[in-house]
């Protein structure tokens, strides 16, 4: 009987292998050897290599989604900064998983996996909506556009840091917080209108 513990171990090993060699470099025999099991167990649990990759993609986004859960405060700007810091913290704690979220060759997903991935944006969209309702962010802008700009800034900085930006961790954290705060302030009423002139 193959259990959830073995499935988790296989997914953890697969994440390491895929992050190092890409999905095409994932061999089921090598994975079975690394996890101390058989290829039969892999097929029994996941059905195929593609099924394993789908499960890995879902696991990555579930883990990331958990990092973005937020109990809203009475300070929408602070909530946006907390979400950004959560994004960075998760990426730094899971450097082998972070790239998998954006690897198009892994993203051949199921409807369920797509829904899980899309759901990870909801906390950010909700926080943007609260910030617009409170006047922290200009409400004349599409919340999706605002959320995309915040995500792009956060993702870019995190990717640079994980890729060896060259800053020590304290300097990287200072730069990250300053840039994130600047992007949020850039969407403030009046400020975001200046770029249109």
C-alpha positions as CSV (number, residue, x, y, z in Angstrom):
1,X,0.0,0.0,0.0
2,X,1.5,3.3,-1.1
3,X,0.5,6.2,1.2
4,X,0.4,9.9,1.4
5,X,3.8,10.1,3.1
6,X,5.5,8.3,0.1
7,X,3.6,10.6,-2.3
8,X,4.9,13.6,-0.5
9,X,8.5,12.2,-0.4
10,X,8.3,11.5,-4.2
11,X,7.0,15.1,-4.8
12,X,9.8,16.6,-2.7
13,X,12.4,14.6,-4.6
14,X,10.8,15.4,-7.9
15,X,10.9,19.1,-7.1
16,X,14.6,18.9,-6.5
17,X,15.2,17.0,-9.7
18,X,13.0,19.2,-11.8
19,X,14.5,22.4,-10.4
20,X,17.9,21.1,-11.3
21,X,17.3,19.4,-14.7
22,X,13.9,20.6,-15.8
23,X,10.8,18.5,-16.4
24,X,12.4,16.7,-19.3
25,X,15.3,15.6,-17.1
26,X,13.0,13.9,-14.6
27,X,13.5,10.2,-14.9
28,X,11.1,8.0,-13.0
29,X,13.8,5.4,-12.2
30,X,16.1,8.0,-10.8
31,X,13.3,9.5,-8.8
32,X,12.3,6.1,-7.4
33,X,16.0,5.5,-6.5
34,X,16.2,8.9,-4.8
35,X,13.0,8.3,-2.8
36,X,13.9,4.7,-1.9
37,X,11.0,3.2,-3.7
38,X,10.0,1.6,-7.0
39,X,8.7,2.9,-10.3
40,X,5.7,0.7,-9.7
41,X,4.9,2.9,-6.6
42,X,5.2,6.0,-8.7
43,X,2.8,4.7,-11.3
44,X,0.4,3.5,-8.6
45,X,0.3,6.9,-7.0
46,X,0.4,9.2,-10.0
47,X,-0.5,7.1,-13.1
48,X,2.3,8.6,-15.2
49,X,5.1,11.1,-15.3
50,X,2.6,13.7,-16.5
51,X,0.4,12.9,-13.5
52,X,3.4,13.3,-11.2
53,X,4.2,16.7,-12.7
54,X,0.5,17.8,-12.4
55,X,0.6,16.8,-8.7
56,X,3.9,18.6,-8.2
57,X,2.4,21.8,-9.8
58,X,-0.6,21.5,-7.5
59,X,1.5,21.0,-4.4
60,X,3.7,24.0,-5.3
61,X,0.7,26.3,-5.7
62,X,-1.0,25.0,-2.6
63,X,2.1,25.7,-0.6
64,X,2.5,29.1,-2.1
65,X,-1.2,29.9,-1.6
66,X,-0.9,29.0,2.1
67,X,1.8,31.7,2.3
68,X,-0.5,34.3,0.9
69,X,-3.4,33.8,3.4
70,X,-3.9,37.0,5.2
71,X,-6.2,38.1,8.0
72,X,-7.1,41.7,6.8
73,X,-6.1,44.5,9.1
74,X,-7.5,48.0,9.3
75,X,-4.4,49.2,7.4
76,X,-4.7,48.1,3.7
77,X,-1.3,49.5,2.8
78,X,0.3,47.4,5.5
79,X,-1.7,44.3,4.2
80,X,-0.2,44.8,0.7
81,X,3.3,45.0,2.2
82,X,2.7,41.9,4.3
83,X,1.6,39.9,1.2
84,X,4.7,41.0,-0.6
85,X,6.9,40.0,2.3
86,X,5.1,36.6,2.4
87,X,5.8,36.1,-1.3
88,X,9.5,36.7,-0.7
89,X,9.7,34.6,2.4
90,X,8.0,31.6,0.7
91,X,10.3,31.9,-2.3
92,X,13.4,32.1,-0.1
93,X,12.3,29.1,1.9
94,X,11.4,27.1,-1.2
95,X,14.0,28.1,-3.8
96,X,13.6,24.7,-5.6
97,X,9.8,25.2,-5.9
98,X,9.6,28.9,-6.8
99,X,10.8,28.5,-10.4
100,X,8.3,25.6,-11.0
101,X,5.3,28.0,-10.7
102,X,6.6,29.8,-13.8
103,X,8.0,26.9,-15.8
104,X,5.7,26.6,-18.9
105,X,6.8,23.0,-19.5
106,X,5.4,22.0,-16.0
107,X,2.2,24.1,-16.4
108,X,0.4,21.5,-18.5
109,X,-2.2,21.3,-15.9
110,X,-5.6,20.1,-15.0
111,X,-8.6,22.3,-14.4
112,X,-8.2,21.8,-10.7
113,X,-4.5,22.8,-10.8
114,X,-5.4,25.9,-12.8
115,X,-8.1,26.8,-10.2
116,X,-5.5,26.4,-7.4
117,X,-3.0,28.6,-9.2
118,X,-5.6,31.3,-10.0
119,X,-6.8,31.2,-6.4
120,X,-3.4,32.3,-5.1
121,X,-4.0,35.7,-6.6
122,X,-7.2,36.3,-4.7
123,X,-5.6,37.6,-1.5
124,X,-3.7,40.2,-3.5
125,X,-6.8,41.3,-5.5
126,X,-8.8,41.5,-2.3
127,X,-6.1,43.6,-0.6
128,X,-5.9,45.9,-3.6
129,X,-9.7,46.3,-3.5
130,X,-9.6,47.2,0.2
131,X,-6.8,49.7,-0.5
132,X,-8.9,51.3,-3.2
133,X,-12.0,51.4,-1.0
134,X,-10.0,53.2,1.7
135,X,-8.3,55.7,-0.6
136,X,-4.8,54.3,-0.3
137,X,-4.8,53.3,-4.0
138,X,-6.6,55.3,-6.7
139,X,-9.9,53.6,-7.3
140,X,-10.1,54.7,-10.9
141,X,-7.7,52.0,-11.9
142,X,-8.6,48.4,-12.7
143,X,-7.7,46.4,-9.6
144,X,-6.2,43.6,-11.9
145,X,-3.8,46.1,-13.4
146,X,-2.7,47.4,-9.9
147,X,-2.3,43.8,-8.7
148,X,-0.3,42.9,-11.8
149,X,2.1,45.8,-11.2
150,X,2.6,44.8,-7.6
151,X,3.1,41.2,-8.5
152,X,5.6,42.1,-11.2
153,X,7.7,44.2,-8.8
154,X,7.7,41.6,-6.1
155,X,8.4,38.7,-8.5
156,X,11.2,40.6,-10.3
157,X,13.0,41.5,-7.0
158,X,12.6,38.0,-5.6
159,X,13.9,36.5,-8.9
160,X,16.9,38.8,-8.8
161,X,17.6,37.9,-5.2
162,X,17.3,34.1,-5.8
163,X,19.4,34.4,-8.9
164,X,22.3,35.9,-7.0
165,X,21.7,39.6,-7.0
166,X,24.9,40.1,-5.1
167,X,23.4,41.9,-2.1
168,X,23.8,40.6,1.4
169,X,20.5,39.5,2.9
170,X,20.0,42.6,5.0
171,X,20.6,44.9,2.0
172,X,18.3,42.8,-0.2
173,X,15.5,43.0,2.5
174,X,15.9,46.8,2.7
175,X,15.8,47.2,-1.1
176,X,12.8,44.9,-1.3
177,X,10.7,46.7,1.3
178,X,11.6,50.2,-0.2
179,X,10.7,49.1,-3.7
180,X,7.5,47.5,-2.7
181,X,6.4,50.5,-0.7
182,X,7.3,52.8,-3.6
183,X,5.1,50.8,-6.0
184,X,2.2,50.9,-3.6
185,X,2.6,54.7,-3.1
186,X,2.8,55.1,-6.9
187,X,-0.8,54.0,-7.2
188,X,-2.0,56.6,-4.6
189,X,-4.7,59.1,-5.7
190,X,-3.1,62.0,-7.5
191,X,0.3,60.2,-7.9
192,X,-1.0,57.7,-10.5
193,X,-2.6,60.5,-12.5
194,X,0.8,62.3,-12.9
195,X,2.1,59.6,-15.3
196,X,-0.8,60.2,-17.7
197,X,0.1,63.8,-18.4
